[in-house]
Amino acid sequence: MVRERISSALIMEDDVDWDIMLKAQMLEFARGTRHLTRAPLNTHSPYGDSWDLLTTGHCGVLNRLEDQEYWVIENDPTAVIPAKRTWQKKPNLTPEILSGDRTRLVFSPSKLSCLGSYALSLQGAARILYDQSILPNAQGIDSALGEFCNRREYGANLCLATYPMITGIHLPAGDTSKDSDRRVVQPGMIREVAQSDHLVFPIRLNLALLLKGESVVQAQFPEHALLKEVDVSTLRLPAGRPVFVKAQDYKVDKKKAS
């Protein structure tokens, strides 16, 4: 990116999957990033031009327990419910406005895990390259980006995340030892049914219907879904709005904090 002066790029892992409503999700994400970065009307990027990193696919993020603004999308049928959020890092959602089971948020994260998909601006790519190759900060890239965002060396709201994540990871049916090329998984274990973690209406699980030209797709886990099926041609996702949360609005478990 830096060598070729590429203005922005979206990096995705090869096993990533996304929701059938991805375009609508990203539109609302863009509204959130533009609001939080106070983007003017005319920008090069639809997400505004004042950001370094946008994380859209992860396995957990933390928020800052400080006075801050969120972009809040309530009753989003594409947001997985808390029972399906099996990752370790979870933001503090104790303020009532943040706590809905199907509420999606856009905010400035303090930590993040995994990088199923993320976007970098040219400015962000240059800063991260400097951080990881010249400064003594080099480490695994997901941890590195989490630390980079946490330090806020270049200002607030340069790193923005969506929670729950927009993209997930596809796990195909078959031998589970092929799930990862980094971890040794016990061979011989068979996954009977394919799944796409953290998604409600995954593309990969609905490909057969889409290839037939059908517009109605099924929820991956209908018993947990706000809508068991959706018509892609008519569904409209709810619009978000800005919400300001004060530091004293968060409830903190003092035992865990200590």
C-alpha positions in Angstrom: 0.0 0.0 0.0 2.7 2.5 1.0 4.9 1.7 -2.0 2.1 2.0 -4.5 0.2 4.8 -2.7 -3.0 2.7 -2.5 -5.5 4.9 -0.7 -7.3 2.1 1.2 -7.5 -1.7 1.2 -9.7 -4.4 2.7 -7.7 -7.4 3.9 -9.7 -10.7 4.3 -8.6 -14.2 5.4 -9.3 -17.0 2.9 -11.9 -18.7 5.2 -13.9 -15.5 5.8 -17.7 -15.5 5.3 -20.2 -12.7 5.4 -23.9 -12.0 5.7 -26.3 -11.8 2.8 -27.0 -8.2 3.8 -23.3 -7.2 3.7 -23.9 -4.1 1.5 -26.6 -2.7 3.9 -24.4 -3.5 6.9 -21.4 -1.7 5.5 -23.6 1.3 4.6 -24.6 1.6 8.2 -21.1 1.0 9.3 -20.0 3.9 7.0 -22.6 6.2 8.5 -21.2 5.4 12.0 -17.5 5.9 11.0 -18.4 9.2 9.2 -20.2 10.5 12.3 -17.5 9.4 14.8 -14.7 11.0 12.7 -16.8 14.1 11.9 -16.3 13.5 8.2 -17.4 16.4 5.9 -19.9 15.7 3.1 -17.3 15.3 0.4 -14.7 12.6 1.1 -12.7 10.3 -1.0 -13.7 7.2 1.0 -17.4 6.5 1.9 -16.2 5.8 5.4 -14.6 9.3 5.7 -10.9 10.1 5.3 -9.8 10.4 8.9 -9.2 6.9 10.0 -6.3 4.4 10.2 -8.0 1.0 10.7 -11.5 -0.3 10.5 -12.0 -3.8 11.9 -15.0 -5.6 10.5 -14.1 -9.2 11.3 -12.6 -10.2 14.6 -13.1 -12.5 17.5 -13.6 -9.9 20.2 -12.9 -6.3 21.1 -12.9 -4.2 24.2 -14.2 -0.7 24.6 -12.9 2.2 26.7 -14.7 3.0 29.9 -14.7 6.7 29.3 -16.9 9.5 28.1 -17.4 8.6 24.5 -19.8 8.5 21.6 -21.1 5.3 19.9 -23.1 4.7 16.7 -25.9 2.4 17.8 -28.1 0.2 15.5 -30.9 -1.4 17.5 -33.0 -4.4 16.5 -30.6 -5.5 13.7 -31.7 -8.9 12.5 -28.1 -9.6 11.3 -26.5 -9.2 14.7 -25.8 -12.5 16.5 -27.3 -12.7 20.0 -25.1 -12.9 23.2 -25.5 -16.7 23.4 -23.7 -17.0 20.1 -20.9 -14.6 21.1 -18.5 -17.3 22.2 -15.3 -15.2 21.9 -13.3 -14.1 24.9 -12.9 -10.3 24.5 -16.2 -8.6 25.0 -16.9 -4.9 25.5 -18.6 -3.6 28.6 -22.2 -3.2 27.5 -23.7 -2.4 30.9 -25.1 1.0 29.8 -28.7 0.2 28.9 -28.5 1.8 25.5 -25.7 -0.5 24.5 -27.1 -3.8 25.9 -29.7 -4.9 23.5 -29.4 -8.5 22.3 -29.5 -7.5 18.7 -27.8 -4.1 19.0 -24.8 -3.5 16.7 -22.3 -0.8 17.7 -19.6 1.2 16.0 -16.9 2.7 18.4 -13.2 3.1 19.1 -11.8 -0.1 20.5 -9.1 -0.4 23.1 -8.1 -4.1 22.3 -9.0 -6.6 19.6 -8.4 -10.2 18.8 -8.1 -11.9 15.4 -8.3 -10.3 12.0 -10.9 -12.0 9.8 -11.3 -8.8 7.9 -10.0 -5.3 8.4 -9.4 -2.1 6.3 -6.4 0.1 6.3 -6.1 3.6 5.0 -2.8 4.7 3.3 -2.1 6.8 6.4 -2.8 3.9 8.7 -0.7 1.5 6.7 2.3 3.9 6.9 1.9 4.4 10.6 1.5 0.6 11.3 4.5 -0.2 9.1 6.6 2.3 11.0 5.2 0.9 14.3 6.0 -2.7 13.4 9.3 -2.4 11.4 11.2 0.6 12.9 9.9 0.9 16.5 10.5 -2.1 18.8 6.8 -3.1 18.8 6.7 -6.1 16.4 4.4 -9.0 17.4 1.5 -11.0 16.0 -0.4 -8.7 13.8 -3.8 -8.9 15.6 -2.1 -8.1 18.9 0.0 -5.5 17.2 -3.0 -3.7 15.8 -4.8 -3.9 19.1 -1.8 -2.3 20.9 -1.5 0.3 18.1 -5.2 1.3 18.6 -4.9 1.3 22.4 -2.0 3.7 22.4 -3.8 6.4 20.4 -0.5 8.0 19.5 -2.0 9.8 16.5 -5.4 10.7 18.0 -8.8 9.3 19.0 -11.2 7.5 16.7 -8.5 6.6 14.2 -9.3 2.9 14.9 -13.0 2.0 14.7 -14.7 -1.4 15.2 -18.1 -2.9 14.7 -19.6 -5.1 17.4 -20.7 -7.8 16.8 -18.4 -8.4 13.9 -19.8 -8.1 10.3 -17.7 -10.9 8.8 -17.3 -14.4 10.3 -15.3 -17.5 9.7 -16.6 -20.5 7.7 -16.0 -24.0 9.0 -16.8 -26.6 6.3 -18.2 -30.0 6.8 -15.5 -32.7 6.9 -12.2 -33.3 8.7 -11.7 -30.5 11.3 -7.9 -30.9 11.2 -8.1 -28.8 8.0 -9.6 -25.9 9.8 -6.3 -24.2 10.5 -2.8 -24.1 9.0 -1.4 -22.7 12.2 -2.7 -25.0 14.9 -2.5 -28.8 15.2 -6.0 -30.2 15.5 -6.7 -33.8 16.3 -7.2 -35.7 13.0 -10.2 -37.9 12.5 -12.8 -35.5 14.0 -15.6 -34.9 11.5 -17.9 -31.9 11.3 -21.2 -33.2 10.0 -22.7 -29.9 9.1 -20.9 -26.8 7.8 -21.3 -23.6 9.8 -20.2 -19.9 9.7 -19.4 -18.5 13.1 -20.9 -15.2 14.2 -23.2 -14.8 11.2 -27.0 -15.0 11.0 -27.5 -15.3 7.2 -24.2 -16.6 5.9 -23.5 -16.4 2.1 -21.7 -19.7 2.0 -24.6 -21.6 3.7 -27.1 -20.0 1.3 -25.2 -20.4 -2.0 -27.4 -23.2 -3.3 -30.5 -20.9 -3.0 -28.7 -18.0 -4.5 -27.4 -20.0 -7.5 -31.0 -21.0 -8.2 -31.9 -17.3 -8.4 -33.9 -17.3 -5.2 -34.0 -14.2 -3.0 -35.3 -15.8 0.2 -32.5 -17.1 2.5 -32.6 -19.0 5.8 -31.1 -18.1 9.1 -28.3 -20.3 10.2 -29.8 -20.8 13.7 -33.5 -20.0 13.3 -34.3 -20.7 16.9 -32.1 -17.7 17.9 -32.9 -15.4 15.0 -35.1 -12.3 15.0 -36.2 -13.4 11.5 -36.0 -17.1 10.5 -35.7 -16.1 6.8 -35.4 -12.9 4.9 -36.1 -11.8 1.3 -32.9 -10.1 0.2 -34.8 -8.0 -2.4 -37.1 -6.3 0.2 -35.3 -6.4 3.6 -34.2 -3.1 4.9 -31.9 -2.9 8.0 -32.7 -0.4 10.8 -30.8 2.9 10.8 -28.4 3.8 13.5 -28.0 6.9 15.6 -25.3 8.6 17.7 -25.4 7.9 21.5 -23.1 9.5 24.1 -22.2 7.4 27.1 -20.5 8.8 30.2 -17.8 7.0 32.1 -20.0 6.7 35.2 -22.6 4.9 33.2 -20.5 1.7 33.0 -20.9 -0.9 35.8 -17.6 -2.5 36.6 -17.0 -5.8 38.4 -14.6 -4.7 41.1 -13.4 -8.3 41.8 -12.5 -8.8 38.1 -10.9 -5.3 37.9 -8.7 -6.1 40.8 
